[in-house]
Amino acid sequence: MDEKLRVGIIGYGFASRTFHAPVITSLPNLQLTKIVQRKSTNANERYPEVEVVSHVDDLYQDDVIDLVVVATPSTDHVKFVREALLAGKHVVVEKPFTTTSAEADELTKLAKKQGKVLSVFHNRRWDGDFMTLRRLLDGGMLGDVKEAVFRWDRYIPDANPDKWRDSHALGSGVLYDLGVHFLDQTLCLFGKPEKISADVRSLRADTKADDYFDVTLGFRNDLRVTIKSTVLAREPGPRYVVHGTKGSFVKFGNDPQEQALIAGRSPAENGWGKESQEMWGTLNTVVNNLHVVGTVETVAGAYQAYYQNIYDAITGHAELIVKPEEAKMAIKLIELALVSSREGRTVDVE
C-alpha cells in the first residue's frame, strides 16, 4: 500500500461539504480522489483536482481507492457500507451508523470477515468542550460525578418536511441526528447505563420527524445523565452542566469548528479549533483543600484527529478509536429511548 491513502466519498451534501471533504484534504497522508454526485458536478468548484463520478460503482471498481466515505442520508447507510466492504474497501460512515442495532451488527461482522477497517464519524469526540470535560473528569477535578446534563439547543421554528431530516423516514429526526452524538459522548465518559427513560416528541406542526428529546440515563453508582435537545430555544441553555462530589463544571456555547468549516477554513490552519476566551467554561471545585472558582481554557478542537486515526488504523500504526461496536451501542440506546417514550416507562438496558 502506498504511504498516501486514496479516498472516495459517496454524496456531496451538507456532511460531505462541511466536514468530510475539507477535513480529509487538510491531511497530507490522505488524498481525496473521487466524489460520487448523481445530479451535479459542483464538487469540482472547490476541488477541481477531484474526479466527480455519477455512480458508486466507479468507486467500488477502482483499485486505487483505499477508503470509501459514506456521507449519504442515514436511510442509505447500510446499502452503501455493505457494498463498499464487499468491494474490498475500508469504510467511514457518517453518523448515525445505521437505523437499527441489528444492521450495525451485520456490518460489523462483515467488516471483520473482509478484514477491513469500519468506523463511524463520531467527530464530536473531538469537540474542544467535550475534550476539556473529559480531561477534567480524568484528572478527578469534579470528584465522583453524580449528575450531568448535555444540551443541544437551537432555534429553528419552521421545519422542512421535504428534507429527509424532517421526514418520517427511519433514521430522521433530532434523536438520530444529534442525540447520537451525546449518547456516544456519554458512553465514552461513563460507560453503558443500566436504565433509560425518554420523552421524544415533535414540537412543530409541520415536521414529520421528532425535533425534541429529553433522555435520562441511569447508572449503577447513582449517576444520572440527561441529554436534551429542542429546536425552539431562542435563548439556549448551557451545553454541559456536570456536578460531582468535589465540584461543578458549566460550559455554554458550541464548538467553533463547524462554523469555521462552513466559512471555508481548513483544519490545516494555525490555531485551528481554538475557542475565544469569553466562551471558556466555569469550574468551581477544590484543589489541595483550596476552594477554586474560575474559567478553564477550552482545549482546541481537532476533527482532523479522527481522520488521522483512520489513516493510522488502516496502515497498522494505531488502534481504531471509534469502533463500530461502540457506535452500535449508541444506536441500541436510541432504540430503547424510542420504546421508553412510546410506552411511557423506564427501560432496562441489557
C-alpha positions in Angstrom: 0.0 0.0 0.0 1.3 3.5 -0.8 2.1 5.8 2.0 -0.8 8.0 0.9 -4.4 6.6 1.1 -6.8 7.4 -1.7 -10.3 8.4 -0.6 -13.6 8.4 -2.4 -16.8 10.0 -0.9 -20.3 8.9 -1.7 -22.5 12.0 -1.6 -21.8 15.7 -1.5 -24.5 17.1 0.7 -24.0 19.1 4.0 -22.0 16.5 5.8 -19.6 15.9 2.9 -19.2 19.6 2.0 -18.8 20.8 5.6 -16.9 18.0 7.4 -15.5 15.2 5.4 -14.0 16.7 2.3 -12.3 19.7 4.0 -11.0 17.6 6.9 -9.7 14.9 4.6 -8.0 17.4 2.3 -6.3 19.0 5.3 -4.2 15.9 5.9 -1.2 15.2 3.7 -1.4 11.4 4.0 -5.0 11.3 2.6 -5.8 12.1 -1.0 -9.4 12.9 -1.9 -9.6 11.2 -5.3 -13.3 10.7 -6.3 -16.7 12.1 -5.2 -20.0 10.5 -6.2 -22.6 13.0 -7.2 -25.6 11.7 -9.0 -27.1 15.0 -10.2 -24.3 17.6 -10.2 -20.6 18.1 -10.5 -20.4 21.2 -8.3 -17.8 19.5 -6.0 -15.3 20.4 -8.6 -15.8 24.1 -7.8 -13.9 23.6 -4.6 -12.0 20.5 -5.5 -11.1 20.8 -9.2 -8.4 18.1 -8.9 -11.0 15.5 -7.7 -12.8 13.3 -10.2 -16.6 13.6 -9.9 -18.5 10.5 -10.9 -22.2 9.7 -11.1 -22.3 6.1 -9.9 -20.9 4.3 -6.8 -19.6 1.5 -9.0 -16.9 3.9 -10.2 -15.6 3.9 -6.6 -16.1 0.2 -5.9 -14.3 -0.9 -9.1 -11.4 1.5 -8.8 -8.4 -0.4 -7.4 -6.8 2.9 -6.5 -9.4 3.8 -3.9 -8.5 2.5 -0.4 -11.1 4.2 1.7 -14.8 4.9 0.9 -16.6 7.5 3.0 -20.4 7.1 3.1 -21.9 10.6 3.5 -25.4 10.0 2.4 -28.7 10.3 4.3 -28.8 7.6 7.1 -31.6 5.7 5.4 -29.0 4.6 2.8 -26.0 3.9 5.1 -26.4 0.1 5.2 -26.6 -0.4 1.5 -23.5 1.6 0.7 -21.4 0.4 3.6 -22.2 -3.2 2.7 -21.4 -2.7 -0.9 -18.1 -0.9 -0.2 -16.9 -3.6 2.2 -17.8 -6.3 -0.3 -15.8 -4.4 -2.8 -12.7 -4.7 -0.5 -12.7 -1.1 0.7 -12.1 0.3 4.2 -15.2 2.4 5.2 -16.0 5.5 7.2 -19.8 6.2 7.5 -21.4 9.4 8.6 -23.4 9.1 11.9 -25.8 7.7 12.8 -24.1 4.4 12.0 -27.4 2.6 11.0 -31.0 2.9 11.8 -31.1 -0.3 13.8 -28.7 -2.1 16.1 -29.2 -5.3 14.1 -28.0 -3.6 10.9 -25.0 -2.3 12.9 -24.2 -5.9 14.0 -24.4 -7.1 10.4 -22.0 -4.5 9.1 -19.5 -5.0 12.0 -19.4 -8.7 11.3 -18.9 -8.1 7.6 -16.0 -5.7 8.2 -14.3 -8.3 10.3 -14.9 -11.0 7.7 -13.5 -8.8 5.0 -10.5 -7.7 7.2 -11.3 -4.0 6.7 -11.5 -1.0 8.9 -15.0 0.2 9.6 -15.6 3.4 11.6 -18.4 5.9 12.2 -17.8 9.6 12.0 -18.3 10.5 15.7 -16.4 13.7 15.2 -17.9 15.3 18.4 -15.4 13.3 20.5 -13.0 15.9 19.2 -15.1 18.9 20.1 -13.0 21.2 22.3 -15.6 21.5 25.1 -16.0 17.7 25.3 -12.3 17.1 25.3 -12.0 19.7 28.1 -14.7 18.0 30.2 -13.0 14.6 29.6 -9.7 15.9 30.9 -11.4 17.4 34.0 -13.0 14.0 34.7 -9.9 12.1 34.0 -8.0 14.4 36.4 -10.5 13.9 39.2 -11.3 17.6 39.3 -15.0 17.1 39.9 -14.7 14.1 42.2 -17.4 11.4 41.8 -19.8 12.7 39.2 -23.5 12.4 40.2 -25.3 14.5 37.7 -24.6 15.6 34.1 -26.8 17.5 31.6 -25.9 17.8 28.0 -28.0 20.2 25.9 -28.2 20.9 22.1 -30.4 24.0 21.9 -31.3 25.5 18.6 -34.0 27.9 17.3 -35.5 26.6 14.0 -39.2 27.3 14.3 -40.0 26.2 10.8 -39.5 22.6 9.6 -39.0 21.5 6.0 -40.7 18.1 5.6 -39.4 17.9 2.1 -35.9 17.3 3.5 -35.1 13.9 4.8 -34.1 15.1 8.2 -37.6 16.3 8.8 -39.3 13.4 7.1 -40.9 10.3 8.6 -38.1 8.0 7.4 -36.5 5.8 9.9 -33.3 7.5 11.0 -34.6 11.0 10.6 -35.2 13.4 13.5 -33.0 15.0 16.1 -32.5 11.9 18.3 -30.8 10.1 15.5 -29.1 13.3 14.2 -27.9 15.0 17.4 -28.8 12.7 20.2 -26.5 10.0 18.8 -23.5 12.4 19.5 -24.5 12.9 23.1 -25.1 9.2 23.6 -21.6 8.4 22.1 -20.1 11.0 24.4 -21.9 9.6 27.5 -20.7 6.1 26.6 -17.1 7.4 26.3 -17.2 9.2 29.7 -19.3 6.9 31.8 -19.8 3.5 30.0 -23.1 1.7 29.4 -26.1 2.8 31.5 -28.4 0.5 33.4 -31.7 2.2 32.6 -33.1 4.7 30.2 -36.2 7.0 30.3 -37.1 9.2 27.4 -39.5 11.8 26.1 -39.2 12.1 22.3 -41.6 14.5 20.6 -42.4 16.7 17.6 -42.9 20.3 18.7 -43.5 21.9 15.3 -46.8 21.2 13.4 -45.1 21.0 10.0 -42.5 18.3 10.8 -42.9 14.6 10.3 -39.8 13.8 12.5 -39.0 14.2 16.1 -37.5 17.6 16.9 -37.3 17.3 20.7 -35.8 14.8 23.1 -35.2 14.6 26.9 -33.4 11.3 27.7 -32.2 10.3 31.2 -29.6 7.6 31.5 -29.3 5.9 34.9 -26.0 4.3 36.1 -25.0 1.9 38.8 -23.3 4.5 41.1 -26.4 6.8 41.4 -25.2 8.9 38.4 -27.9 10.4 36.2 -27.0 11.8 32.8 -29.6 13.8 30.9 -29.3 14.6 27.2 -31.7 17.2 25.7 -32.4 19.0 22.5 -35.0 21.3 21.2 -35.5 23.4 18.1 -37.5 26.1 20.0 -34.7 27.5 22.2 -34.4 31.1 21.2 -32.3 31.5 24.4 -30.0 28.5 24.6 -29.0 27.0 27.9 -25.5 25.7 28.8 -24.1 23.0 26.6 -22.7 21.0 29.6 -23.5 21.1 33.3 -21.7 18.5 35.4 -21.9 18.2 39.2 -19.6 15.9 41.3 -18.7 15.4 44.9 -15.8 17.9 44.6 -17.1 20.5 42.2 -19.0 21.6 39.1 -18.3 22.5 35.5 -20.6 24.6 33.4 -20.0 25.3 29.7 -22.0 27.5 27.3 -21.7 27.6 23.5 -20.9 25.2 20.7 -17.5 24.1 19.4 -16.3 26.6 16.8 -15.1 24.0 14.2 -18.3 23.5 12.3 -18.8 27.3 11.7 -15.2 27.6 10.7 -15.6 24.8 8.2 -18.8 26.3 6.8 -16.9 29.5 6.3 -14.4 27.6 4.2 -11.5 27.4 6.6 -9.2 24.4 6.9 -8.0 22.3 9.9 -4.5 22.8 8.5 -4.6 26.4 9.6 -2.6 27.6 12.6 -4.7 27.9 15.7 -7.4 25.6 14.4 -10.2 24.7 16.8 -9.3 27.3 19.5 -12.2 29.0 21.2 -12.4 32.6 22.3 -11.8 33.3 26.0 -15.3 34.6 26.6 -16.7 31.2 25.8 -14.5 29.2 28.3 -16.3 27.1 30.8 -16.6 27.8 34.6 -15.0 25.4 37.1 -15.9 25.5 40.8 -14.0 22.9 42.8 -11.5 22.1 45.5 -7.8 21.6 44.7 -5.4 20.7 47.6 -8.0 21.8 50.1 -8.4 25.2 48.5 -11.7 26.3 47.0 -11.1 27.3 43.4 -13.5 29.2 41.2 -12.6 30.3 37.7 -12.6 29.6 34.0 -10.9 26.8 32.2 -9.4 27.4 28.8 -11.1 25.1 26.3 -8.9 22.5 24.6 -8.5 23.2 20.9 -10.9 21.0 18.9 -9.4 18.7 16.4 -11.7 17.0 13.8 -8.7 16.2 11.8 -7.5 13.8 14.6 -10.4 11.5 13.7 -9.2 11.0 10.1 -5.6 10.8 11.2 -6.6 7.9 13.4 -8.4 6.3 10.4 -5.2 6.5 8.4 -3.1 5.1 11.3 -5.6 2.2 11.9 -5.6 1.3 8.2 -1.8 1.4 7.9 -1.4 -0.6 11.1 0.2 2.1 13.2 -2.6 2.6 15.8 -5.7 1.1 17.2 -9.0 2.3 15.8 -10.5 4.9 18.2 -14.2 5.0 17.1 -15.0 1.3 16.8 -18.2 0.0 15.2 -19.2 -1.9 18.3 -19.3 1.4 20.2 -21.3 3.1 17.5 -23.8 0.2 17.6 -24.4 0.7 21.3 -25.4 4.3 20.7 -28.0 3.0 18.1 -29.2 0.5 20.7 -29.8 3.2 23.2 -31.8 5.2 20.6 -34.0 2.1 20.0 -34.6 1.8 23.8 -35.2 5.5 24.2 -37.9 5.3 21.5 -39.5 2.4 23.3 -39.4 4.3 26.6 -41.0 7.4 25.0 -43.7 5.4 23.2 -44.7 3.3 26.1 -44.2 5.9 28.9 -41.9 3.8 31.0 -38.3 3.3 32.1 -36.5 0.6 30.1 -33.7 -1.6 31.3 -30.5 -1.6 29.2 -29.4 -5.2 28.6 
